[in-house]
Amino acid sequence: MRFKISESTDGQYYFEIQAGGNYETLATSETYKRSDKRDVQAAIDQIRREAGGADVVNDSQ
């Protein structure tokens, strides 16, 4: 798995979580204002710290 930081056409940053190997996009973040690129990295860092212990909730019937 990897995180890819990109810039949208309106100058805002976002990241994608991509699968290992083929780098298929699994999820895309919200956008962050251009001046807040550090917020993108902070969100990535938080996911990296906490994802291993995340609960799986299945609300489907």
C-alpha positions as CSV (number, residue, x, y, z in Angstrom):
1,M,0.0,0.0,0.0
2,R,1.1,3.5,-0.6
3,F,-0.1,7.1,-0.4
4,K,0.1,9.4,-3.4
5,I,-0.3,13.2,-2.9
6,S,-1.6,15.1,-5.9
7,E,-2.8,18.6,-6.7
8,S,-6.3,19.1,-8.2
9,T,-7.0,21.4,-11.1
10,D,-8.1,24.1,-8.7
11,G,-4.8,24.1,-6.8
12,Q,-5.9,22.0,-3.8
13,Y,-4.1,19.0,-2.5
14,Y,-5.5,15.5,-1.9
15,F,-4.2,12.0,-1.4
16,E,-5.0,8.6,-2.7
17,I,-4.5,5.3,-0.9
18,Q,-3.2,2.9,-3.5
19,A,-2.9,-0.9,-3.5
20,G,0.6,-2.4,-3.5
21,G,1.8,-3.9,-6.7
22,N,-0.6,-2.4,-9.3
23,Y,-1.2,0.9,-7.4
24,E,-5.0,0.8,-8.0
25,T,-6.7,3.6,-6.1
26,L,-8.6,2.2,-3.1
27,A,-9.7,5.6,-1.6
28,T,-9.4,9.3,-2.2
29,S,-9.3,11.9,0.5
30,E,-11.0,15.2,0.7
31,T,-9.2,18.2,-0.8
32,Y,-7.0,20.5,1.3
33,K,-6.4,24.2,0.6
34,R,-3.1,24.8,-1.2
35,S,-1.7,26.6,1.9
36,D,-2.5,23.5,4.0
37,K,-0.4,20.8,2.3
38,R,1.0,20.0,5.7
39,D,-2.6,18.9,6.6
40,V,-2.5,16.3,3.9
41,Q,0.7,14.8,5.4
42,A,-0.8,14.9,8.9
43,A,-3.9,13.0,7.7
44,I,-1.6,10.4,6.0
45,D,0.5,10.1,9.2
46,Q,-2.7,9.5,11.3
47,I,-3.9,6.8,9.0
48,R,-0.6,5.1,9.0
49,R,-0.5,5.1,12.9
50,E,-4.1,3.9,13.4
51,A,-5.1,1.8,10.5
52,G,-3.5,-1.4,11.8
53,G,-5.9,-1.5,14.8
54,A,-9.0,-0.2,13.0
55,D,-12.3,-1.9,13.6
56,V,-14.4,-3.3,10.7
57,V,-18.0,-2.4,11.0
58,N,-20.5,-4.2,8.7
59,D,-23.9,-2.5,8.6
60,S,-25.2,-4.5,5.7
61,Q,-28.2,-6.7,6.2
